[in-house]
Amino acid sequence: MLATMALAPVRPNLPVKWLMPAAGLLLMVGSFLQLQDPLFLVMVGLLLGVALKSAPESEAMLMVMVIGGMCLGVPLNGFSGLMAAKANFPPGLMKPLFGATAGVGSASIAAALAGLFLLGRRLWRSRKAA
């Protein structure tokens, strides 16, 4: 997910106000349909990467990406991992759970890691310039 976000193309004058809701809608529909196919995750990563690269970068936006991504992705993926390890669910019931959480958890953690990287880069450049 993070690699596809990084490799997403950047185009000027893209309608960011439509790209982010489209990425959210794709994630919502994919989670409802319990998609865990790598092609689905690549599509979500590309759409999210294009939207994030096209948005104006600000410190507040990067902090929201980090905090929001970590607060959503880590508990969501941790919950599904805990269900797999401790709850003794039958394997037939675990597959829909992973399918429903894979896209949202991967996208939110990738956005948080991208935000951390960009905040670190911004801090590094400001320290270097001073």
GROMACS elastic network, one bead per residue, 0.5 to 0.9 nm:
[ bonds ]
;  ai    aj funct       b0    kb
    1     4     6  0.52732   500
    1     5     6  0.62065   500
    1     6     6  0.86772   500
    1    41     6  0.64175   500
    1    42     6  0.63167   500
    1    44     6  0.79246   500
    1    45     6  0.51590   500
    1    46     6  0.82271   500
    1   106     6  0.65578   500
    1   107     6  0.66322   500
    1   110     6  0.62920   500
    2     5     6  0.50593   500
    2     6     6  0.62121   500
    2     7     6  0.86932   500
    2    45     6  0.70726   500
    2    49     6  0.84951   500
    2   106     6  0.85195   500
    2   107     6  0.80865   500
    2   109     6  0.86555   500
    2   110     6  0.51120   500
    2   111     6  0.77088   500
    2   113     6  0.79286   500
    2   114     6  0.74350   500
    3     6     6  0.50378   500
    3     7     6  0.61622   500
    3     8     6  0.85967   500
    3    45     6  0.80979   500
    3   110     6  0.89235   500
    4     7     6  0.50108   500
    4     8     6  0.60031   500
    4    41     6  0.88538   500
    4    42     6  0.61742   500
    4    43     6  0.84105   500
    4    44     6  0.87437   500
    4    45     6  0.53108   500
    4    46     6  0.55315   500
    4    49     6  0.71450   500
    5     8     6  0.52835   500
    5     9     6  0.88820   500
    5    42     6  0.84969   500
    5    44     6  0.86890   500
    5    45     6  0.50063   500
    5    46     6  0.53568   500
    5    47     6  0.78163   500
    5    48     6  0.65154   500
    5    50     6  0.72447   500
    5    52     6  0.84516   500
    5    53     6  0.87018   500
    5   110     6  0.80571   500
    5   111     6  0.85998   500
    5   114     6  0.85905   500
    6     9     6  0.84624   500
    6    45     6  0.87066   500
    6    46     6  0.83464   500
    6    49     6  0.64731   500
    6    50     6  0.89007   500
    6    53     6  0.87962   500
    6   114     6  0.85665   500
    7    46     6  0.75962   500
    7    49     6  0.77030   500
    7    50     6  0.89514   500
    8    45     6  0.79366   500
    8    46     6  0.51835   500
    8    47     6  0.76401   500
    8    48     6  0.84207   500
    8    49     6  0.53446   500
    8    50     6  0.54569   500
    8    53     6  0.81213   500
    9    46     6  0.80988   500
    9    49     6  0.78978   500
    9    50     6  0.60837   500
    9    53     6  0.82521   500
   10    14     6  0.86615   500
   10    49     6  0.86482   500
   10    50     6  0.60562   500
   10    51     6  0.87291   500
   10    53     6  0.63032   500
   10    54     6  0.64244   500
   11    14     6  0.62413   500
   11    50     6  0.80150   500
   11    53     6  0.87603   500
   11    54     6  0.70930   500
   12    54     6  0.71111   500
   13    16     6  0.83306   500
   13    54     6  0.79183   500
   14    17     6  0.87194   500
   14    18     6  0.87857   500
   14    19     6  0.81949   500
   14    50     6  0.87070   500
   14    51     6  0.82126   500
   14    54     6  0.67787   500
   15    18     6  0.55537   500
   15    19     6  0.64089   500
   15    51     6  0.84683   500
   15    54     6  0.85080   500
   16    20     6  0.63072   500
   16    21     6  0.87885   500
   16    50     6  0.85331   500
   16    51     6  0.56457   500
   16    52     6  0.82435   500
   16    54     6  0.65753   500
   16    55     6  0.64427   500
   17    20     6  0.62278   500
   17    21     6  0.71798   500
   17    51     6  0.85757   500
   18    21     6  0.56143   500
   18    22     6  0.61268   500
   18    23     6  0.87442   500
   18    51     6  0.87666   500
   19    22     6  0.50200   500
   19    23     6  0.61645   500
   19    24     6  0.86569   500
   19    47     6  0.69555   500
   19    48     6  0.76281   500
   19    50     6  0.78911   500
   19    51     6  0.55712   500
   20    23     6  0.50838   500
   20    24     6  0.62440   500
   20    25     6  0.85924   500
   20    47     6  0.79165   500
   20    48     6  0.68382   500
   20    51     6  0.59590   500
   20    52     6  0.81840   500
   21    25     6  0.59875   500
   21    26     6  0.84555   500
   22    25     6  0.50108   500
   22    26     6  0.60476   500
   22    27     6  0.85221   500
   22    47     6  0.79668   500
   22    48     6  0.89470   500
   23    26     6  0.50845   500
   23    27     6  0.61734   500
   23    28     6  0.85961   500
   23    43     6  0.89601   500
   23    44     6  0.62277   500
   23    45     6  0.86125   500
   23    47     6  0.59057   500
   23    48     6  0.59543   500
   23    51     6  0.83666   500
   24    27     6  0.50397   500
   24    28     6  0.60657   500
   24    29     6  0.85898   500
   24    44     6  0.87224   500
   24    48     6  0.87150   500
   25    29     6  0.60595   500
   25    30     6  0.83173   500
   26    29     6  0.52810   500
   26    30     6  0.59234   500
   26    31     6  0.84393   500
   26    40     6  0.89616   500
   26    43     6  0.87961   500
   26    44     6  0.69569   500
   27    30     6  0.50513   500
   27    31     6  0.59607   500
   27    32     6  0.84662   500
   27    41     6  0.89443   500
   27    44     6  0.69492   500
   27   103     6  0.63145   500
   27   104     6  0.62745   500
   27   107     6  0.85585   500
   28    31     6  0.51685   500
   28    32     6  0.61231   500
   28    33     6  0.85926   500
   28   103     6  0.88141   500
   28   104     6  0.80187   500
   29    32     6  0.50363   500
   29    33     6  0.61151   500
   29    34     6  0.84019   500
   29    35     6  0.87025   500
   30    33     6  0.50698   500
   30    34     6  0.58968   500
   30    35     6  0.51745   500
   30    36     6  0.80840   500
   30    40     6  0.76741   500
   30    99     6  0.84151   500
   30   100     6  0.74820   500
   30   103     6  0.72610   500
   30   104     6  0.89081   500
   31    35     6  0.61092   500
   31    36     6  0.83840   500
   31    99     6  0.66597   500
   31   101     6  0.65214   500
   31   102     6  0.77990   500
   31   103     6  0.66420   500
   31   104     6  0.72636   500
   32    35     6  0.78465   500
   32    99     6  0.87423   500
   32   100     6  0.63801   500
   33    96     6  0.89181   500
   33    99     6  0.79614   500
   33   100     6  0.73370   500
   34    95     6  0.85333   500
   34    96     6  0.58489   500
   34    97     6  0.76149   500
   34    98     6  0.76436   500
   34   101     6  0.78649   500
   34   102     6  0.84484   500
   34   103     6  0.88267   500
   35    38     6  0.88666   500
   35    40     6  0.69941   500
   35    41     6  0.86857   500
   35    96     6  0.85694   500
   35    98     6  0.88039   500
   35    99     6  0.51080   500
   35   100     6  0.67318   500
   35   101     6  0.89989   500
   35   102     6  0.79181   500
   35   103     6  0.75919   500
   36    39     6  0.84771   500
   36    40     6  0.69289   500
   36    41     6  0.73181   500
   36    98     6  0.73617   500
   36   100     6  0.75989   500
   36   101     6  0.84827   500
   36   102     6  0.60761   500
   36   103     6  0.68270   500
   37    40     6  0.53834   500
   37    41     6  0.67130   500
   37    42     6  0.89024   500
   37    99     6  0.84099   500
   38    41     6  0.50307   500
   38    42     6  0.61389   500
   38    43     6  0.86461   500
   39    43     6  0.62170   500
   39    44     6  0.86681   500
   40    43     6  0.51327   500
   40    44     6  0.62778   500
   40    45     6  0.85622   500
   40   103     6  0.79692   500
   41    44     6  0.50841   500
   41    45     6  0.59810   500
   41    46     6  0.85504   500
   41   102     6  0.83813   500
   41   103     6  0.61284   500
   41   106     6  0.79961   500
   41   107     6  0.80973   500
   42    46     6  0.60745   500
   42    47     6  0.85641   500
   43    46     6  0.52494   500
   43    47     6  0.62257   500
   43    48     6  0.85289   500
   44    47     6  0.52240   500
   44    48     6  0.59782   500
   44    49     6  0.83479   500
   44   103     6  0.78124   500
   44   107     6  0.74809   500
   45    48     6  0.51150   500
   45    49     6  0.58122   500
   45    50     6  0.84582   500
   45   106     6  0.89435   500
   45   107     6  0.68505   500
   45   110     6  0.85494   500
   46    49     6  0.50132   500
   46    50     6  0.60698   500
   46    51     6  0.85142   500
   47    50     6  0.52740   500
   47    51     6  0.62180   500
   47    52     6  0.86512   500
   48    51     6  0.51078   500
   48    52     6  0.60587   500
   48    53     6  0.84737   500
   48   107     6  0.79479   500
   48   111     6  0.83909   500
   49    52     6  0.51616   500
   49    53     6  0.59427   500
   49    54     6  0.83737   500
   49   111     6  0.87241   500
   50    53     6  0.52361   500
   50    54     6  0.60238   500
   50    55     6  0.86531   500
   51    54     6  0.52279   500
   51    55     6  0.62635   500
   52    55     6  0.53243   500
   52    56     6  0.82668   500
   52    57     6  0.83886   500
   52   111     6  0.86742   500
   53    56     6  0.77857   500
   53    57     6  0.81336   500
   54    57     6  0.86114   500
   56    61     6  0.86764   500
   57    60     6  0.85474   500
   57    61     6  0.67096   500
   57    62     6  0.72639   500
   57   118     6  0.89336   500
   58    61     6  0.52602   500
   58    62     6  0.63509   500
   58    63     6  0.87389   500
   59    62     6  0.51805   500
   59    63     6  0.62323   500
   59    64     6  0.86896   500
   59   119     6  0.70906   500
   59   122     6  0.83771   500
   60    63     6  0.51465   500
   60    64     6  0.62346   500
   60    65     6  0.86409   500
   61    64     6  0.51409   500
   61    65     6  0.62101   500
   61    66     6  0.87741   500
   61   115     6  0.83431   500
   62    66     6  0.62951   500
   62    67     6  0.86688   500
   62   112     6  0.83583   500
   62   114     6  0.84005   500
   62   116     6  0.74305   500
   62   118     6  0.71654   500
   62   119     6  0.64413   500
   63    66     6  0.51358   500
   63    67     6  0.60471   500
   63    68     6  0.81601   500
   63   112     6  0.86444   500
   63   115     6  0.68165   500
   63   116     6  0.80135   500
   63   119     6  0.77308   500
   64    67     6  0.52263   500
   64    68     6  0.55236   500
   64    69     6  0.78958   500
   64   112     6  0.85278   500
   64   115     6  0.82314   500
   65    68     6  0.53294   500
   65    69     6  0.56606   500
   65    70     6  0.82861   500
   65   108     6  0.81869   500
   65   111     6  0.59297   500
   65   112     6  0.52797   500
   65   113     6  0.84778   500
   65   114     6  0.80105   500
   65   115     6  0.55292   500
   65   116     6  0.83183   500
   66    69     6  0.52641   500
   66    70     6  0.60364   500
   66    71     6  0.83809   500
   66   108     6  0.87431   500
   66   109     6  0.83109   500
   66   111     6  0.68866   500
   66   113     6  0.68021   500
   66   114     6  0.78351   500
   66   115     6  0.52319   500
   66   116     6  0.61308   500
   67    70     6  0.53284   500
   67    71     6  0.59102   500
   67    72     6  0.84589   500
   67   112     6  0.69260   500
   67   115     6  0.89513   500
   68    71     6  0.51591   500
   68    72     6  0.60449   500
   68    73     6  0.82176   500
   68   108     6  0.74724   500
   68   109     6  0.89809   500
   68   111     6  0.86442   500
   68   112     6  0.72060   500
   69    72     6  0.53212   500
   69    73     6  0.55709   500
   69    74     6  0.78217   500
   69   105     6  0.83878   500
   69   107     6  0.79807   500
   69   109     6  0.51912   500
   69   110     6  0.75389   500
   69   111     6  0.59156   500
   69   113     6  0.81048   500
   69   115     6  0.88349   500
   70    73     6  0.53225   500
   70    74     6  0.54753   500
   70    75     6  0.79400   500
   70   108     6  0.69843   500
   70   109     6  0.60348   500
   70   111     6  0.87041   500
   70   112     6  0.59394   500
   70   113     6  0.86010   500
   71    74     6  0.62854   500
   71    75     6  0.67158   500
   71    76     6  0.86394   500
   71   108     6  0.86719   500
   72    75     6  0.60674   500
   72    76     6  0.61463   500
   72    77     6  0.86645   500
   72   104     6  0.83860   500
   72   105     6  0.71387   500
   72   108     6  0.65061   500
   72   109     6  0.79137   500
   73    76     6  0.51793   500
   73    77     6  0.59718   500
   73    78     6  0.81661   500
   73   101     6  0.89919   500
   73   104     6  0.70582   500
   73   106     6  0.69028   500
   73   107     6  0.77449   500
   73   108     6  0.50823   500
   73   109     6  0.51565   500
   73   110     6  0.87611   500
   73   112     6  0.85720   500
   74    77     6  0.53900   500
   74    78     6  0.57384   500
   74    79     6  0.83131   500
   74   105     6  0.71449   500
   74   108     6  0.84482   500
   74   109     6  0.69984   500
   75    79     6  0.57674   500
   75    80     6  0.85293   500
   75   105     6  0.86236   500
   76    79     6  0.51962   500
   76    80     6  0.64462   500
   76    81     6  0.86902   500
   76   101     6  0.68269   500
   76   102     6  0.89863   500
   76   104     6  0.82641   500
   76   105     6  0.61099   500
   77    80     6  0.52166   500
   77    81     6  0.61236   500
   77    82     6  0.85045   500
   77    98     6  0.85953   500
   77   101     6  0.68080   500
   77   102     6  0.75190   500
   77   104     6  0.88956   500
   77   105     6  0.57252   500
   77   106     6  0.82475   500
   78    81     6  0.50031   500
   78    82     6  0.59523   500
   78    83     6  0.84710   500
   79    82     6  0.50182   500
   79    83     6  0.61074   500
   79    84     6  0.86228   500
   80    83     6  0.50249   500
   80    84     6  0.62912   500
   80    85     6  0.87416   500
   80    94     6  0.83923   500
   80    97     6  0.68072   500
   80    98     6  0.66140   500
   80   101     6  0.73679   500
   81    84     6  0.50673   500
   81    85     6  0.61804   500
   81    86     6  0.84802   500
   81    98     6  0.86278   500
   82    85     6  0.51099   500
   82    86     6  0.56752   500
   82    87     6  0.72108   500
   83    86     6  0.56700   500
   83    87     6  0.50351   500
   83    88     6  0.74212   500
   83    89     6  0.70848   500
   83    94     6  0.79909   500
   83    97     6  0.89039   500
   84    87     6  0.63225   500
   84    88     6  0.67443   500
   84    89     6  0.65873   500
   84    90     6  0.88584   500
   84    91     6  0.84304   500
   84    94     6  0.66890   500
   85    88     6  0.68264   500
   85    89     6  0.85479   500
   86    89     6  0.82187   500
   88    91     6  0.86872   500
   89    92     6  0.81174   500
   89    93     6  0.64296   500
   89    94     6  0.65499   500
   90    93     6  0.55638   500
   90    94     6  0.66392   500
   91    94     6  0.50453   500
   91    95     6  0.66118   500
   92    95     6  0.59309   500
   92    96     6  0.77788   500
   93    96     6  0.60729   500
   93    97     6  0.68934   500
   94    97     6  0.51202   500
   94    98     6  0.62595   500
   94    99     6  0.85664   500
   95    98     6  0.52897   500
   95    99     6  0.61092   500
   95   100     6  0.86274   500
   96   100     6  0.60494   500
   96   101     6  0.86672   500
   97   100     6  0.52064   500
   97   101     6  0.63460   500
   97   102     6  0.84747   500
   98   101     6  0.52215   500
   98   102     6  0.56093   500
   98   103     6  0.89646   500
   99   102     6  0.54981   500
   99   103     6  0.75279   500
  100   103     6  0.71393   500
  100   104     6  0.78498   500
  101   104     6  0.55731   500
  101   105     6  0.57612   500
  101   106     6  0.81896   500
  102   105     6  0.53846   500
  102   106     6  0.58587   500
  102   107     6  0.84078   500
  103   106     6  0.52685   500
  103   107     6  0.60277   500
  103   108     6  0.85046   500
  104   107     6  0.52824   500
  104   108     6  0.60685   500
  104   109     6  0.85340   500
  105   108     6  0.53252   500
  105   109     6  0.60958   500
  105   110     6  0.84197   500
  106   109     6  0.53657   500
  106   110     6  0.59872   500
  106   111     6  0.85295   500
  107   110     6  0.51120   500
  107   111     6  0.60877   500
  107   112     6  0.86009   500
  108   111     6  0.50889   500
  108   112     6  0.61887   500
  108   113     6  0.86777   500
  109   113     6  0.61587   500
  109   114     6  0.85312   500
  110   113     6  0.51193   500
  110   114     6  0.60778   500
  110   115     6  0.85027   500
  111   114     6  0.50510   500
  111   115     6  0.60752   500
  111   116     6  0.86119   500
  112   115     6  0.50310   500
  112   116     6  0.61937   500
  112   117     6  0.86613   500
  113   116     6  0.50096   500
  113   117     6  0.61875   500
  113   118     6  0.86004   500
  114   117     6  0.51223   500
  114   118     6  0.61437   500
  114   119     6  0.85204   500
  115   118     6  0.51272   500
  115   119     6  0.59747   500
  115   120     6  0.84238   500
  116   119     6  0.51433   500
  116   120     6  0.60543   500
  116   121     6  0.85352   500
  117   120     6  0.51052   500
  117   121     6  0.61318   500
  117   122     6  0.86137   500
  118   122     6  0.60862   500
  118   123     6  0.85424   500
  119   122     6  0.50437   500
  119   123     6  0.61295   500
  119   124     6  0.85189   500
  120   123     6  0.50574   500
  120   124     6  0.60121   500
  120   125     6  0.85651   500
  121   124     6  0.50244   500
  121   125     6  0.61488   500
  121   126     6  0.85873   500
  122   125     6  0.52513   500
  122   126     6  0.62046   500
  122   127     6  0.86748   500
  123   126     6  0.51418   500
  123   127     6  0.61518   500
  123   128     6  0.84965   500
  124   127     6  0.52339   500
  124   128     6  0.60600   500
  124   129     6  0.86053   500
  125   128     6  0.50092   500
  125   129     6  0.60662   500
  125   130     6  0.86342   500
  126   129     6  0.51952   500
  126   130     6  0.62889   500
  127   130     6  0.52715   500
